[in-house]
C-alpha cells in the first residue's frame, strides 16, 4: 500500500469572505467510533482522527470548495471565498492506517445521511452546491456521485472541475474570468497536479478519397463482422440478432432467486458472456380458435406458414404451376391438412460469470449490460448475509429452483465484480491497410479559373477565359515576389500523394462489440455540437408542429414554448466509418498513440418535423410553423428532402456553380493547344446539381465484400437526420463514444416496468429515467455511457484478467470480514462472564440495597440539577 502523508502548509487567505450552510443533511450518528489511537501487537494503527477546522487539511478543503462554489453561485469576482465551517452534522476525519511510526493518511468528510463519506474535494462540491441551492433537500436534484450514481470522472468533467478544454465541436461559453492573483496564490500550493490524460479530440474534415486501384482490393472483410452486421441490419431479415459472441449481457433467471426481503432484493438477472447464437425450430399445434396464434403458443419470432410448405405433408417443394400442366387440386379436407406449424426463435448460449455454468436462453430474456444494474437493496442484502452462510466456493454453485439467497450471494457478488472489471477494457481489432490520396500544397496559391457564363463553350470563349486566367496568375506571382535561384514564373501545381494508413474493422468497447458501418451513440448532446450551426454543420432541428401544439395543450394553450428544444436536448449519433491510430503530441514534447473514429453525424428529429426557414433553431417559437418542406438547393433549383428508413437526406443547402465546368488551363500549354488540353482534362458535361457517378474503385474505403447496410430503425416517433455537409466527416477520440445503439430497446418486455416507472409523472427518479432514455438517444449519451480505460490486445486476455482481479479482491474482502468477526468474538470473550448469585442471596432480598441505591442516585441527580 502506498504511503500517503497528511496535507500541510495551508493557511486561510487574508480577509476571506465566508460561505455558510443554512440547512444540512448531516447526522452525527454517521461518524465513526474508532477515534482512539491504539497500537496493535504488530505495531500498526487503524483509527479515525477528528480534524479541527483550523488545521491545514480542513483549510485546504474549505478554500477549494469555497472557491468552486463561488463560481457556480455567480459570486462577485475578487474576494477569497472560504467555507466558514462544515454543514451541521459533518466532521472531517483523518484515517490513520498502517505502521504507527508512518501510517497512511486518508481524508474523509463524514456526516451526510446519503453518502457514507466524501473522499475528495470534487466529490463534495456538487453535494455542497445542492445544500446551498435546494431548500427542499430533494435528493433527485443533487449531482454528486452518491445521489445520482454517476462516475466521478463524468461529474468532474461536466461541472468543469478539471481545466477547461476547447474542442472544435463544442459551442459552449467561454470560461469565467480568472480570479485575482491573491486568491489564486492562496490556494495554488494546495492544488494537486492533474495527470495529463490527453485532451479529447473532435473535428470536422473533408472525407479522404480512396486511391483508385486498377486490380481491386485484396483484403477481405472479417467474416465475424459480416455475419454480425448482416444478421442485424440486412433487409429482409426476419430474425435479427443484436448481440454478438463475447459481448457482456444480463440474463433473466427463471425463476429468480428470492431475496431476504422478497422480490425487492431478489436476484433476477445474472451477468454472462455470449458463447453462441442459434435458431431453434419447433412444431406447434395450429390454433383451434381465431384468437390463438402459433406465436402465442410457442413465443416464436418467425412462423413458417402453409404457404412455405407443401399441403400434403411431404418434404418435397411444391411444383411450379404452368399453363401446360393441370393445376394441382387443393384438398380442403381438414383431416388431411398438416395440424402443426413450424415456428423459429433465436436463442443464446450464455456463459454465466463467476460460476462454471452455461445458460440457454431466449433472445427476449437478455438485456444489454448498460440496460440494467443491481439495485441498492440487493447490494445491501448481500452485505447483510453472514460470512459463515456464504458459499465462497463458487466453482460448485449452480442456480436452480431451490437456490437460497445466502448461498447465491457470494457467486453473484463475484459475477457482478467480474462484469464491472470487464467493462473497463477496450481494444481495436481486425486491422487492414487503407490507402487514400491527398493533394500536395502548391508553392503559390493560384486564383480560381473564371466560370464561363451561359452555354457559350466555343473556342473563342475558352481562349479569352484562358488569357484572363493567365494574366491574373502572372499578377499573383509578381505580387509574391521573385524566388531566389529560379527565373521561372510558373508555379508548382498540386500533385496527389498516396498515404497508407492502418485501419481497424472493429472494436471491443467495454461490454460491447462494435463494428464499423454501424451506428453508435456519442456522449455529447446534440446541443453541444454547433448549437447555432457552424461551417459544414447544420444547427439542431427544432420541435415539430405537433410537438408544439401538444406542449401548448399541456400548458393551457400558452404561446410560451421556450422549453421545447427539439433535437438539441437529445443524443448524437455517428455512423462509424473509420477506426485508426494517430500520433499525438504530449505536454513534455514526446508523442503518444491515440485511437480515433470517423464518420457521419446524425441527430434525432420528430417524425413529422418538416424544417423551417432557419433549418431548425434551438427553441420552439419559430419552429414547426409549416413554412415549407426541408429542401436542398443546387444551382437555384430546389429538391424536396427525402426520407428512407427513417433517414432524412438532402437537407443541406449547397450552392452549385452555374454552367458547365471546365478544367483550369495549364499556363505551360501553348495557346493553340489550350482547347484540346482543356477538353482532355475536363470531366463529361453534367447538369448543374448532379454529381458525377462514382467509379467502382472509389468504394474501396473498406475491405472487399463490404456492403453498406441501411441504418437501424430510429426510436418510435423519430427519424435520423444527417447534420454534416455531404463529403465531410467528423473525427473524434474514442472516449467520446458512449456505446452501441439498440433499436426499439425501450419496447423490450423486460424493461416495461422500468419504462412505466420512468413515465410516471409523479416519479422523482430523473436520473434513472435519463439513463434509460439515453439507450435510444432520447437523452444525451453521457447519461448512460461505457467508459473503458484499460487496453488489452485480446478479448480472452480481458476476461482472464477481469476474473483474476475480481476473485483476488473479493477473497481479500472476505478475509477482512473474517478478521473483524474474530476480533469481535475475542473482545467479547475478554469480558468476565456473569456469575450467578447463591440461592440464599437471591431469596433474602434484604441484603440487596436496591432501594437505597436508587434513592441515593435520585438525590444526587437532584443536587446536580440544583447546582
C-alpha positions in Angstrom: 0.0 0.0 0.0 1.4 3.4 -0.9 2.2 5.8 1.8 0.2 9.0 1.9 1.0 11.8 4.2 -1.3 14.4 5.7 -1.8 17.7 3.9 0.2 20.5 5.5 1.2 24.1 4.9 -2.3 25.6 4.1 -3.5 28.8 5.8 -6.6 31.0 5.4 -6.2 33.8 2.9 -6.3 37.4 4.1 -9.7 38.9 4.6 -11.7 35.9 3.5 -15.4 36.0 2.5 -17.1 33.2 4.3 -19.9 30.9 2.8 -22.3 29.4 5.3 -24.7 26.5 5.1 -28.2 27.3 6.3 -29.5 23.8 6.0 -27.9 20.4 6.1 -28.5 16.7 5.7 -25.8 15.9 8.3 -26.2 13.3 11.1 -23.6 12.9 13.8 -24.7 9.3 14.1 -22.8 8.6 10.9 -19.5 9.5 12.5 -17.0 6.6 13.1 -16.5 5.5 16.7 -12.9 4.2 16.4 -11.3 7.6 17.1 -8.8 6.5 19.7 -5.2 5.7 18.7 -4.4 2.1 19.6 -1.3 0.3 18.6 -1.8 -3.4 18.0 0.6 -6.3 18.5 2.2 -5.8 15.1 2.9 -2.1 15.7 0.1 -0.9 13.5 -2.7 1.6 14.0 -6.2 1.9 12.4 -8.3 4.8 13.7 -10.2 7.9 12.5 -8.8 11.2 14.0 -11.2 14.1 14.1 -9.6 17.1 12.3 -10.3 20.6 13.7 -11.5 23.4 11.4 -8.3 25.4 11.7 -6.0 22.5 10.8 -4.2 22.6 7.4 -6.3 19.7 5.9 -9.6 21.4 6.7 -8.3 24.8 5.5 -7.3 23.2 2.2 -10.8 21.7 1.7 -12.6 24.9 2.8 -10.7 27.1 0.4 -11.0 24.9 -2.6 -14.7 24.1 -2.1 -15.5 27.8 -1.3 -13.7 29.0 -4.5 -15.6 26.4 -6.7 -18.9 27.2 -5.1 -18.4 31.0 -5.6 -18.1 30.4 -9.4 -21.2 28.3 -9.5 -23.2 30.7 -7.3 -22.1 33.7 -9.5 -20.4 35.4 -6.6 -18.6 38.7 -7.4 -15.0 38.1 -8.7 -12.3 39.3 -6.4 -12.9 38.2 -2.7 -11.4 35.0 -1.4 -14.3 32.7 -0.7 -13.9 30.1 2.1 -16.3 27.8 3.9 -16.9 29.2 7.4 -17.5 25.6 8.6 -18.9 22.3 7.6 -22.7 21.7 7.3 -24.3 20.8 10.6 -23.6 17.2 11.5 -20.5 17.0 9.3 -16.9 16.4 10.6 -13.5 15.9 8.8 -11.6 12.8 9.8 -8.0 11.7 9.1 -7.9 7.9 8.7 -4.6 6.7 10.1 -3.7 3.2 9.0 -0.5 1.2 8.9 2.7 1.3 10.9 2.4 3.5 13.9 5.6 5.4 13.0 4.5 6.3 9.5 0.8 5.5 8.9 -1.1 6.2 5.7 -3.4 9.3 5.9 -6.7 9.5 4.1 -9.1 12.5 4.5 -12.8 11.8 4.8 -15.6 14.2 5.3 -18.3 12.2 7.1 -21.8 13.1 8.3 -24.2 13.1 5.2 -27.3 11.0 5.5 -27.0 10.0 1.9 -23.2 9.5 1.4 -21.1 7.3 3.7 -18.1 9.6 3.2 -16.6 12.2 0.8 -13.1 11.2 -0.2 -12.1 14.3 -2.2 -12.9 18.0 -2.8 -14.5 17.2 -6.3 -16.8 14.6 -4.7 -18.1 17.1 -2.1 -18.5 20.2 -4.4 -21.7 19.1 -6.1 -23.2 17.9 -2.8 -22.3 21.3 -1.2 -23.9 23.1 -4.1 -27.1 21.2 -3.6 -27.2 22.1 0.1 -26.8 25.8 -0.8 -29.3 25.9 -3.6 -32.1 23.4 -2.8 -34.1 24.3 0.4 -36.3 21.3 -0.1 -33.3 18.9 0.0 -34.8 16.8 -2.8 -32.1 14.3 -3.4 -33.0 14.0 -7.1 -31.6 17.4 -7.6 -28.1 16.6 -6.2 -25.4 15.9 -8.8 -22.9 14.1 -6.6 -21.8 10.6 -7.3 -23.6 9.2 -4.3 -27.0 10.7 -5.0 -27.2 10.2 -8.8 -24.8 7.3 -9.1 -22.7 8.6 -11.9 -19.0 8.1 -12.3 -17.0 10.8 -10.5 -14.9 11.4 -13.7 -18.1 12.3 -15.6 -19.3 14.6 -12.9 -16.0 16.3 -12.6 -15.9 16.9 -16.3 -19.5 18.1 -16.6 -19.1 20.6 -13.8 -15.8 22.0 -15.1 -13.8 20.9 -12.1 -11.0 19.9 -14.4 -9.2 22.5 -16.6 -11.3 23.7 -19.4 -10.6 22.1 -22.8 -11.7 23.8 -26.0 -12.8 21.4 -28.8 -13.9 22.3 -32.4 -17.3 20.6 -31.8 -18.3 22.3 -28.6 -20.0 25.7 -28.7 -20.2 26.5 -25.0 -19.5 29.9 -23.5 -16.0 31.0 -22.7 -14.8 30.2 -19.2 -15.4 32.7 -16.5 -12.7 35.3 -15.8 -9.8 34.4 -13.7 -9.7 35.5 -10.0 -7.3 37.9 -8.6 -3.6 36.9 -8.0 -4.1 37.0 -4.3 -6.9 34.4 -4.4 -5.0 32.1 -6.7 -1.8 32.4 -4.8 -3.5 31.3 -1.6 -4.6 28.0 -3.0 -2.1 27.3 -5.8 0.1 25.3 -3.4 -2.7 23.1 -2.4 -4.0 22.2 -5.9 -2.7 18.8 -6.8 -1.2 18.4 -10.3 -3.6 16.6 -12.5 -2.0 13.9 -14.6 -2.2 14.7 -18.3 -4.7 12.3 -19.7 -4.9 13.7 -23.1 -7.5 16.1 -24.5 -10.5 14.6 -26.3 -10.2 15.3 -30.0 -13.1 16.3 -32.3 -13.1 18.0 -35.6 -14.9 18.1 -39.0 -12.9 17.5 -42.1 -13.4 16.6 -45.8 -13.5 12.8 -46.1 -10.3 11.4 -47.6 -10.7 10.0 -51.1 -9.6 6.4 -51.6 -6.9 5.6 -54.2 -8.1 4.2 -57.5 -6.7 0.7 -57.7 -6.6 -0.9 -61.1 -6.7 -4.5 -59.8 -9.2 -4.1 -56.9 -8.7 -4.7 -53.2 -7.0 -7.8 -51.9 -8.1 -7.5 -48.2 -11.2 -9.4 -47.1 -13.9 -8.3 -44.8 -13.9 -10.1 -41.4 -16.4 -13.0 -41.5 -17.5 -12.2 -38.0 -18.2 -8.6 -38.8 -20.1 -9.5 -42.0 -22.2 -12.0 -40.0 -22.9 -9.7 -37.2 -23.9 -6.7 -39.4 -25.9 -8.8 -41.8 -28.0 -10.5 -39.2 -28.7 -7.2 -37.5 -29.2 -4.7 -40.4 -29.7 -6.5 -43.7 -33.0 -6.0 -45.4 -35.4 -8.9 -45.3 -34.0 -10.5 -42.1 -36.9 -12.0 -40.1 -34.8 -12.9 -37.0 -32.4 -10.0 -36.2 -29.5 -10.9 -33.9 -28.4 -7.8 -32.0 -25.9 -9.4 -29.6 -22.5 -10.7 -30.7 -20.2 -13.5 -29.5 -18.2 -12.3 -26.5 -20.5 -9.5 -25.5 -21.5 -9.0 -21.9 -25.2 -9.3 -21.2 -27.7 -9.7 -18.4 -29.6 -13.0 -18.4 -33.0 -13.2 -16.8 -33.2 -16.0 -14.3 -36.3 -18.2 -14.4 -37.2 -18.4 -11.6 -35.5 -15.5 -9.8 -33.6 -16.2 -6.6 -35.7 -14.7 -3.8 -34.1 -12.2 -1.6 -34.1 -11.6 2.1 -37.0 -9.2 1.7 -38.8 -11.0 -1.1 -38.9 -9.5 -4.6 -37.4 -6.2 -3.6 -33.9 -7.6 -3.3 -34.2 -10.7 -5.4 -31.6 -11.8 -7.9 -33.5 -11.5 -11.2 -30.5 -11.1 -13.6 -27.1 -12.7 -13.8 -24.2 -11.3 -16.0 -22.8 -13.6 -18.7 -20.9 -13.7 -22.0 -22.4 -14.7 -25.3 -21.0 -18.0 -26.4 -23.3 -18.8 -29.3 -26.4 -17.7 -31.1 -28.6 -20.3 -32.7 -32.0 -20.7 -34.4 -34.4 -23.1 -32.7 -37.3 -24.6 -34.7 -40.3 -26.1 -33.1 -43.5 -27.8 -34.3 -46.5 -26.2 -32.6 -50.1 -27.3 -32.9 -52.2 -25.0 -35.1 -54.7 -22.8 -33.2 -58.2 -24.1 -32.7 -59.7 -20.6 -32.5 -59.1 -17.4 -34.4 -57.8 -15.7 -31.3 -55.0 -18.2 -30.9 -51.8 -18.0 -33.0 -48.8 -20.2 -33.2 -46.7 -17.3 -32.0 -48.7 -17.2 -28.8 -48.5 -20.9 -28.3 -44.7 -21.0 -28.7 -43.5 -17.5 -28.2 -41.9 -17.7 -31.6 -40.3 -14.9 -33.6 -41.0 -16.4 -37.1 -43.8 -18.7 -38.1 -43.4 -21.0 -41.2 -46.9 -20.8 -42.7 -48.5 -23.3 -45.1 -47.5 -21.0 -48.0 -43.9 -22.1 -47.5 -44.5 -25.9 -47.3 -46.4 -28.5 -49.3 -50.0 -29.2 -48.2 -49.6 -32.9 -48.5 -47.2 -33.2 -45.6 -44.3 -34.3 -47.8 -40.8 -32.8 -47.7 -40.7 -32.0 -51.4 -41.1 -28.5 -52.6 -44.4 -27.7 -54.4 -44.1 -27.9 -58.2 -44.5 -24.6 -60.0 -47.8 -24.2 -61.8 -47.7 -23.8 -65.6 -50.3 -23.4 -68.3 -49.3 -26.7 -70.0 -49.9 -28.9 -67.0 -53.0 -29.3 -65.0 -53.0 -27.4 -61.7 -52.8 -29.4 -58.5 -56.2 -29.8 -56.9 -56.4 -28.2 -53.4 -57.5 -30.7 -50.8 -59.9 -28.9 -48.4 -60.3 -31.9 -46.1 -59.3 -30.7 -42.6 -58.2 -34.2 -41.6 -55.5 -34.3 -44.4 -54.1 -30.9 -43.6 -50.9 -30.7 -41.5 -52.1 -30.0 -38.0 -48.9 -28.1 -36.9 -46.9 -25.1 -37.8 -43.1 -24.7 -37.7 -42.0 -21.7 -35.6 -38.5 -20.4 -35.2 -36.9 -18.4 -32.4 -33.5 -17.0 -31.6 -31.7 -18.4 -28.6 -28.4 -17.6 -26.9 -25.9 -19.8 -25.1 -24.6 -17.6 -22.2 -21.6 -18.4 -20.1 -22.6 -17.1 -16.6 -19.8 -15.2 -15.0 -18.2 -16.4 -11.7 -19.6 -20.0 -11.9 -18.9 -22.9 -14.3 -22.3 -23.0 -15.8 -23.8 -22.1 -19.2 -27.3 -21.0 -19.7 -29.5 -21.4 -22.9 -32.0 -18.6 -23.0 -34.4 -17.0 -25.5 -33.4 -13.7 -27.1 -36.1 -11.8 -25.4 -34.8 -12.8 -22.0 -31.5 -11.0 -22.2 -30.6 -7.3 -21.9 -27.6 -5.2 -22.8 -25.1 -4.6 -20.0 -25.9 -0.9 -19.9 -29.7 -1.5 -19.6 -29.6 -2.9 -16.1 -27.8 -2.5 -12.8 -28.3 -4.3 -9.4 -30.5 -2.3 -7.1 -29.2 -0.7 -3.9 -31.5 -3.0 -1.9 -29.8 -6.1 -3.5 -26.3 -4.9 -2.8 -27.2 -4.1 0.8 -28.8 -7.5 1.2 -25.6 -9.2 0.1 -23.6 -7.3 2.8 -26.1 -8.4 5.4 -25.5 -12.1 4.7 -23.3 -13.6 7.5 -19.9 -14.8 6.1 -20.4 -18.3 7.5 -23.6 -18.7 5.5 -22.0 -17.6 2.2 -20.9 -20.2 -0.4 -17.5 -18.8 -1.1 -16.6 -21.9 -3.2 -18.2 -20.5 -6.4 -17.0 -23.4 -8.5 -19.6 -25.7 -7.0 -22.6 -23.3 -7.3 -25.3 -23.7 -9.9 -28.6 -21.7 -9.8 -31.7 -23.8 -9.5 -35.3 -23.6 -8.4 -34.4 -24.3 -4.8 -31.4 -21.9 -4.5 -31.4 -19.7 -1.4 -30.2 -16.2 -1.3 -27.4 -16.8 1.2 -25.7 -19.5 -1.0 -26.1 -17.3 -4.1 -24.8 -14.1 -2.5 -21.1 -14.8 -2.9 -21.2 -16.1 -6.5 -23.4 -13.3 -7.6 -21.1 -10.7 -6.0 -18.2 -12.2 -7.8 -20.0 -12.2 -11.1 -21.0 -8.6 -10.8 -17.4 -7.6 -10.0 -16.1 -9.5 -13.0 -18.6 -7.8 -15.2 -17.6 -4.4 -13.8 -13.9 -5.1 -14.4 -14.5 -6.4 -17.9 -16.5 -3.2 -18.8 -13.3 -1.3 -18.3 -11.3 -2.8 -21.1 -11.0 -1.9 -24.8 -9.0 -2.7 -28.0 -9.4 -2.3 -31.8 -9.5 -5.5 -33.9 -9.2 -6.7 -37.4 -6.6 -4.3 -38.9 -6.3 -3.6 -42.6 -4.4 -1.2 -44.9 -6.3 1.8 -46.1 -4.8 3.8 -49.0 -6.1 7.3 -49.8 -4.8 10.3 -51.8 -4.3 13.8 -50.6 -3.2 16.8 -52.8 0.2 18.3 -52.1 0.1 22.0 -51.3 1.3 24.3 -54.2 4.1 26.7 -53.8 1.9 29.6 -54.9 -1.8 29.9 -54.3 -3.4 30.0 -57.8 -6.6 32.1 -58.4 -9.7 30.2 -59.5 -10.4 29.8 -63.1 -13.3 32.1 -64.2 -16.5 30.3 -65.0 -17.8 30.6 -68.5 -21.3 32.1 -68.4 -24.2 30.5 -70.2 -23.8 27.9 -72.9 -21.0 29.7 -74.8 -18.3 26.9 -75.0 -16.8 28.0 -78.3 -13.1 28.1 -78.8 -13.0 31.9 -78.7 -14.7 31.9 -75.3 -12.3 29.3 -73.9 -9.3 31.3 -75.2 -10.5 34.5 -73.8 -11.0 32.9 -70.4 -7.6 31.2 -70.6 -5.8 34.5 -71.3 -7.7 36.3 -68.5 -6.7 33.5 -66.1 -3.0 33.7 -67.2 -3.0 37.4 -66.7 -4.4 37.1 -63.1 -1.9 34.2 -62.5 1.0 36.4 -63.6 -0.1 39.2 -61.3 -0.4 36.9 -58.3 3.1 35.6 -58.9 4.6 39.1 -59.3 2.9 40.2 -56.1 4.5 37.2 -54.3 8.0 38.4 -55.4 10.7 36.5 -57.4 12.1 33.3 -55.9 15.7 33.0 -55.3 17.7 30.9 -57.7 14.9 30.5 -60.2 13.8 32.5 -63.2 10.7 30.5 -64.0 7.4 32.3 -63.3 5.4 29.0 -63.4 4.1 27.8 -60.1 4.3 24.2 -58.8 0.9 22.7 -59.3 -0.5 20.3 -56.8 0.2 16.6 -57.1 -1.6 13.8 -55.3 0.2 11.9 -52.6 -0.8 8.4 -51.6 -0.9 7.7 -47.9 -1.2 4.2 -46.4 -3.0 4.1 -43.0 -3.7 1.1 -40.8 -7.3 0.9 -40.0 -9.5 -1.4 -38.0 -12.8 -3.1 -38.8 -14.0 -3.5 -35.2 -13.6 -2.5 -31.6 -14.1 -4.1 -28.2 -15.6 -1.3 -26.2 -16.2 -2.4 -22.7 -19.0 -4.8 -22.6 -19.9 -4.3 -26.3 -18.6 -5.5 -29.7 -18.7 -2.5 -32.1 -18.1 -2.8 -35.9 -17.5 -0.1 -38.5 -20.5 0.7 -40.7 -22.9 0.7 -37.7 -24.5 3.4 -35.6 -23.0 4.3 -32.2 -24.2 6.8 -29.5 -21.9 9.7 -28.6 -21.5 11.2 -25.1 -22.3 14.7 -26.4 -25.8 16.1 -26.6 -26.9 17.5 -29.9 -27.0 21.0 -28.3 -23.2 20.8 -27.6 -22.3 20.4 -31.2 -22.7 23.7 -33.1 -25.8 24.9 -31.2 -26.3 27.7 -33.7 -24.8 25.9 -36.7 -21.2 26.2 -38.0 -19.3 25.6 -41.2 -20.3 22.3 -42.6 -22.6 21.6 -39.6 -26.3 22.3 -39.5 -28.0 23.8 -36.4 -30.1 21.5 -34.3 -33.6 20.8 -35.6 -36.4 22.4 -33.7 -39.6 20.7 -32.5 -42.3 19.7 -34.9 -45.6 21.4 -35.2 -47.4 18.6 -33.4 -44.9 18.8 -30.5 -45.5 22.5 -30.1 -49.3 22.0 -30.2 -49.1 19.2 -27.7 -46.9 21.4 -25.4 -49.4 24.3 -25.7 -52.2 21.9 -24.8 -50.4 20.8 -21.6 -49.6 24.4 -20.8 -53.1 25.8 -21.1 -52.7 27.0 -24.8 -49.8 29.3 -23.7 -47.7 30.7 -26.5 -44.5 30.3 -24.4 -42.7 27.3 -25.9 -39.2 28.3 -24.9 -38.6 25.0 -23.0 -39.2 22.9 -26.2 -35.7 22.4 -27.5 -36.2 19.8 -30.2 -33.2 17.8 -31.3 -30.8 19.9 -29.2 -31.8 18.1 -26.0 -31.4 14.6 -27.4 -28.4 12.4 -28.1 -26.0 12.5 -31.0 -25.1 9.5 -33.3 -22.2 8.6 -35.5 -22.2 6.2 -38.4 -18.8 4.7 -37.6 -16.8 4.5 -40.9 -13.2 4.5 -39.8 -11.0 3.4 -36.8 -7.3 4.3 -36.8 -4.4 5.2 -34.6 -2.6 8.6 -34.8 0.4 10.1 -33.2 -0.5 13.0 -30.8 2.0 15.3 -29.1 2.3 15.3 -25.3 3.0 18.2 -22.9 6.6 17.0 -22.4 7.3 17.2 -26.1 7.1 13.5 -26.8 4.4 11.8 -28.9 1.9 9.2 -28.0 -0.7 7.0 -29.7 -4.4 7.7 -29.8 -7.2 5.8 -31.4 -9.8 7.9 -33.2 -13.1 7.3 -35.0 -14.5 9.0 -38.1 -17.9 9.0 -39.7 -21.1 10.9 -40.3 -23.1 12.5 -37.5 -26.9 12.2 -37.1 -29.5 13.7 -34.9 -33.0 12.7 -33.9 -35.8 14.8 -35.2 -39.5 14.4 -34.7 -41.1 12.1 -37.3 -43.3 14.9 -38.6 -40.7 17.6 -38.5 -40.6 19.4 -41.8 -38.0 22.1 -41.2 -38.3 25.8 -41.4 -36.6 28.8 -43.0 -33.8 28.7 -40.4 -33.1 24.9 -40.8 -34.2 24.5 -37.2 -33.4 26.6 -34.2 -33.0 25.9 -30.5 -36.4 26.9 -29.3 -40.0 26.4 -30.3 -41.0 29.9 -31.1 -40.4 29.8 -34.8 -40.2 26.1 -35.5 -42.9 24.0 -36.9 -44.8 26.9 -38.5 -45.2 25.0 -41.7 -43.1 27.3 -43.8 -42.2 24.6 -46.2 -40.6 21.3 -46.6 -36.9 20.9 -45.9 -35.2 21.3 -49.3 -31.8 21.2 -50.8 -30.8 23.9 -53.2 -28.4 23.3 -56.1 -27.9 25.8 -58.8 -31.0 27.7 -58.0 -33.2 24.6 -58.2 -34.9 23.1 -55.1 -35.4 19.4 -54.4 -37.6 18.1 -51.6 -35.8 16.3 -48.8 -36.5 12.6 -48.8 -36.6 10.0 -46.1 -35.5 6.4 -46.4 -35.8 4.0 -43.4 -36.2 7.0 -41.2 -33.2 8.8 -42.6 -33.5 12.3 -43.8 -31.4 13.1 -46.9 -31.0 16.1 -48.9 -31.5 18.6 -46.1 -28.3 20.6 -46.7 -28.2 23.6 -48.9 -25.1 23.7 -51.2 -24.7 26.4 -53.8 -23.5 24.8 -57.1 -21.7 26.8 -59.8 -23.7 27.8 -62.7 -23.0 26.5 -66.2 -20.7 23.6 -67.3 -17.4 23.4 -65.5 -14.1 23.3 -67.5 -10.7 22.3 -66.3 -8.3 25.1 -65.4 -5.9 25.8 -68.4 -2.3 25.0 -67.9 -0.2 28.1 -68.4 2.6 25.8 -69.7 0.5 24.7 -72.7 0.7 26.9 -75.8 -2.4 28.9 -76.7 -3.0 26.9 -79.9 -3.3 23.7 -77.9 -5.3 25.1 -75.0 -8.7 23.9 -76.3 -7.6 20.3 -76.7 -5.8 20.3 -73.4 -8.9 21.6 -71.6 -11.2 19.1 -73.2 -8.8 16.2 -72.3 -8.7 17.2 -68.7 -12.4 18.1 -68.3 -15.0 15.7 -67.0 -18.0 15.0 -69.1 -20.5 17.8 -69.0 -23.1 17.4 -66.3 -26.3 19.1 -65.5 -25.7 21.6 -62.6 -26.6 20.0 -59.3 -25.9 16.4 -60.5 -23.0 14.5 -59.2 -20.8 12.5 -61.5 -21.2 8.8 -61.0 -18.5 7.4 -58.8 -16.1 4.9 -60.1 -16.2 1.4 -58.7 -12.7 2.0 -57.3 -13.9 4.9 -55.2 -15.8 2.4 -53.0 -12.6 0.8 -51.7 -12.6 2.7 -48.5 -13.5 -0.6 -46.8 -12.3 -4.2 -47.4 -13.7 -6.2 -50.3 -17.1 -7.8 -49.8 -18.1 -5.0 -47.5 -21.6 -3.9 -48.5 -23.2 -0.9 -46.8 -26.2 -1.7 -44.7 -29.2 0.5 -44.0 -29.3 2.4 -40.8 -31.3 0.7 -38.0 -34.8 1.9 -37.3 -34.9 5.1 -35.2 -36.9 5.3 -32.0 -40.6 5.3 -32.5 -41.9 8.7 -33.5 -38.5 10.0 -34.7 -36.2 9.8 -37.6 -32.5 10.2 -38.2 -31.2 13.4 -39.9 -27.6 13.9 -41.1 -26.1 17.2 -39.9 -22.8 17.4 -41.9 -22.2 18.7 -45.4 -22.0 15.7 -47.9 -18.4 14.7 -48.4 -17.4 15.7 -44.8 -16.9 13.6 -41.8 -16.4 14.1 -38.0 -13.2 12.8 -36.4 -13.4 12.2 -32.6 -11.4 10.5 -29.9 -12.8 7.1 -28.8 -13.5 8.3 -25.3 -16.4 10.4 -26.8 -18.2 7.1 -27.8 -21.0 6.2 -25.3 -21.8 2.8 -26.7 -23.9 0.9 -29.2 -27.4 1.9 -30.3 -30.1 -0.7 -29.7 -33.2 -0.1 -31.8 -36.5 -0.1 -30.0 -34.9 -1.3 -26.8 -37.4 0.5 -24.7 -40.1 -1.8 -26.1 -38.3 -4.8 -24.6 -40.6 -6.9 -22.3 -38.0 -7.0 -19.5 -37.9 -3.2 -19.4 -41.6 -2.5 -19.4 -41.7 -1.9 -15.6 -38.8 0.5 -15.8 -40.3 2.4 -18.6 -43.6 2.7 -16.9 -41.9 3.9 -13.7 -39.9 6.5 -15.7 -43.1 7.7 -17.5 -44.8 8.2 -14.2 -45.5 11.9 -13.9 -45.0 11.8 -10.1 -41.8 9.9 -10.2 -38.7 11.6 -8.9 -36.2 9.2 -10.4 -35.0 11.7 -13.0 -31.5 10.2 -13.2 -32.7 6.7 -13.7 -35.1 7.9 -16.4 -32.3 9.7 -18.2 -30.1 6.6 -18.1 -33.0 4.7 -19.7 -33.8 7.2 -22.4 -30.1 7.5 -23.4 -30.0 4.0 -24.6 -32.2 5.0 -27.6 -30.7 8.5 -27.9 -33.7 10.3 -26.4 -31.3 11.7 -23.9 -27.7 12.6 -24.3 -25.3 9.7 -24.2 -23.4 10.9 -21.1 -26.4 9.7 -19.0 -25.6 6.1 -19.9 -22.1 5.5 -21.2 -19.4 2.9 -21.5 -16.0 4.2 -20.1 -13.3 1.7 -20.8 -9.8 3.0 -19.9 -7.6 -0.2 -19.9 -6.2 -1.6 -23.2 -5.6 -5.3 -23.6 -4.8 -6.9 -27.0 -7.3 -9.8 -26.9 -10.8 -10.4 -25.5 -9.7 -13.6 -23.9 -6.9 -11.7 -22.0 -9.5 -9.1 -20.8 -11.8 -11.8 -19.5 -9.0 -13.7 -17.7 -7.6 -10.5 -16.1 -11.1 -9.3 -15.0 -11.8 -12.7 -13.4 -8.5 -12.8 -11.6 -8.7 -9.3 -10.2 -12.3 -9.8 -9.1 -11.5 -13.1 -7.3 -8.5 -11.5 -5.5 -10.5 -8.5 -4.4 -13.4 -10.5 -3.0 -11.1 -13.0 -1.3 -9.4 -10.1 0.4 -12.8 -8.7 1.4 -13.9 -12.0 2.8 -10.7 -12.4 4.8 -11.1 -8.9 6.2 -14.7 -9.7 7.3 -13.4 -12.9 8.9 -10.8 -11.0 10.8 -13.3 -8.5 12.0 -15.5 -11.2 13.3 -12.7 -12.9 15.1 -11.6 -9.7 16.7 -15.2 -9.0 17.8 -15.5 -12.5 19.3 -12.2 -12.2 21.0 -13.2 -8.8 22.5 -16.5 -10.3 23.8 -14.6 -13.3 25.3 -12.2 -11.0 27.2 -15.0 -9.7 29.5 -15.7 -11.8 32.7 -18.8 -13.9 32.4 -21.7 -13.0 34.7 -21.6 -15.1 38.0 -24.9 -16.5 39.3 -25.7 -15.4 42.8 -26.2 -18.1 45.5 -29.7 -19.1 46.4 -29.6 -17.7 49.9 -28.7 -14.3 48.5 -31.4 -14.3 45.8 -34.0 -15.4 48.4 -33.0 -12.8 51.0 -33.8 -9.5 49.3 -32.9 -7.5 52.4 -29.2 -8.0 51.6 -29.6 -6.2 48.3 -29.8 -2.4 48.9 -31.5 -1.7 45.6 -33.9 0.9 47.0 -31.2 2.7 48.9 -29.0 2.9 45.8 -31.9 4.3 43.7 -32.7 6.9 46.4 -29.1 7.9 46.6 -28.9 8.2 42.8 -32.1 10.3 42.7 -30.9 12.7 45.5 -27.5 13.1 43.7 -29.2 13.8 40.4 -31.4 16.5 42.1 -28.4 18.1 43.7 -26.7 18.1 40.4 -29.7 19.9 38.8 -29.8 22.4 41.7 -26.1 23.2 41.2 
